[in-house]
Amino acid sequence: MFSVQDISNQIISGDSLDVLAQLPSESVDMVFADPPYNLQLKSDLHRPDNSRVDGVDDEWDRFESFRAYDAFTAEWLSQARRVLKPNGTIWVIGTYHNVFRMGATIQDLGFWILNDVVWRKTNPMPNFRGTRFQNAHETLIWAARDEGAKYQFNYEALKASNDDLQMRSDWLFPICQGGERLKDTEGKKAHPTQKPEALLHRVISAATKAGDLILDPFFGTGTTGAVAKKLGRNFVGIERDEAYLAVAHDRISKITEPDSVVVSDLPSKREAPRIPFGQLLELGMLEPGAELLGPGRKFKARVAADGTVMADVHRGSIHKVGAALQEAPSCNGWTFWHVEENGRLLPIDTLRQKVRNTLQPSVAA
């Protein structure tokens, strides 16, 4: 059996199923898996000019039957679930050949699916035969180890990086091309299904924090490890192909680890210290009798000395009073209520954030 110290930032040579069984239980924060597609190719594929398409025809992508592939999938997913920490998550990627089979097994094993994400390719391979739609996407499944797990999701950072818009579940990236496409000594593709670093960058940025350990049981040429290192995460990869191993080792060894300040995490609102509304009064940020205004000044309330708010016949928390005035089942009082400052309405959540900033260490510290 390996220890966590043995596997951190290591590429382990061997069969995925054999090595997974030797990893310590509840030791990794995230799994990213790009398993064999099981394309079931029966013959070579050719372009209209009769040139051969360099597709996936490697031995590792061949299975005797769907039953054999399903058994393989269940085995590695079971081990992946065992090595995940209770609040860890798994990402798997596939095409229509295998992703639905994996999805069913993921649910059967007790994982809790959080999202499916469509990676839409800007430059997909054409459909040369003209008998089907051009296959222009792959699907990722993101799942928590257990239902109700408090998994990592960097919502605020993703939104900030997306021009303050919620990150959607359809992602647009090109497939590997140009200088990013790794080549072997003969100038051919080092790996037929190398994933773009941009894709892994978003996955890792979304669901891990600095210092987390990420497992990739089908490491290939090391895209997961390369991006993990760039983002200040740790990784463990499993790979049995010696040629892929050599490329991955060389690739990752050339990456310089980033400064700790650069990879420090934007604090999550879910993890931020709880600040009760009454604390704003205790700290003098609001005075008893202060006026609170709803959106567009449609609603008004006054702050009582005991930390409750009063509006018409209603009195209670900022949430309950806001809900009552709107005749709504619930209300987030922090964003509903505002204070007026220099003629502008500012959500009282800005006051709460000022308090939080005094409780949290500076990023540059």
Steps between C-alpha positions, in 0.01 A plus 500: 500500500612852422483788749385853411864611521597228253252611234494880520629651175600159368425309181460134585583250228254215480152382412232735631296227671805352673636834621162641607458204735823599675413866561394604852129545567360854522829652388420716195289813462402456135516239227520593135461199272527479123454124461505298176212593271429146379446634149438152355683586179471214252717642221715797404332834432602688186452855371344571158853510351547145638759610757469316832361686804732480799228397746490299820585142414740420785488175689395672822170606337393146406255295706338170411145618568289762673483263796880495526514879476230541765687267736820700447311825561337376819833380637697819450211722609458295820866548582480870413211543742696320772803730469291820485465701819139527628460848348695419185369504145565313178504617141477252213508587132380298205314489172168342409684167479556479876379798703145371548624163616734675745219725621278206589783331690585822682145516635487127575813531716355778716662809353274807482504669159536879525522601134563378154715739300519516122843575357418644157799485267574798278693279258352148507594226256269499196258216436667366188232253398212745525276243667461666841517840669851630551603389848600837644493450877592282793314472829641533850317370806573667834392308808544515876604188685178504703166674496511797735881530492646847556701496180734774379357735240671833436189679381618855571837454329340342193249781475770767538709337226192494274440878502273469806263259324414157639713229343279286277515128437587535131868570445660603172863396447703382200647153495878476541680653207818684409768519766280346768469172311783283633702300247711188529853457368361427152293820492169319545236568765634384835144409606184476285265648760711771664269749670557878481645660811221760491246227575692370799567853619128564534428163662776535759429869566132422552518210742826513697700739713873562522682203650230243419599158366358403160504143368503415130486121456547523121783753497608475138744780417427684825263786423337470844836506678632789291200722571486395865861609548435834327205563732677406824322167544656158558440203275543126471488333161477136398623392158622168357625609157875571516490745210225706664687489831814643344309785338312580822815503715680729257201732463436546872868536592520814284221679691600750766283497810307828539534744787266420789335844477407438136316174576336614823125452490227761486305444823171320442189660642391158624821470701511861616453576872135533600416863580160552664316820414513613862879513483474795262336694783752381757785625281331834432457439128124557543325703767166420665233676299695480171282473190526199273365514147389221268587488129386820327403644840171310475523374859625670816593372843671630812766331705407431863755510779473123554607418143153438359344713228153657492276570202126567523361225722798273448796461733774238495818409320608671179402181318155446651393862466622515141306184418184625672500831313531320168254227601776257403596170669856616560734794453874562519494810713869571440437573133139623531562781750714802414638810669525833323847646466565817300175453312577137409344183636753250632398147610560445869702201386779750426508583871517131586793455262688783665467317831617174341803672352612597850475135608687345206876523437614704203579306182838672491583416862 
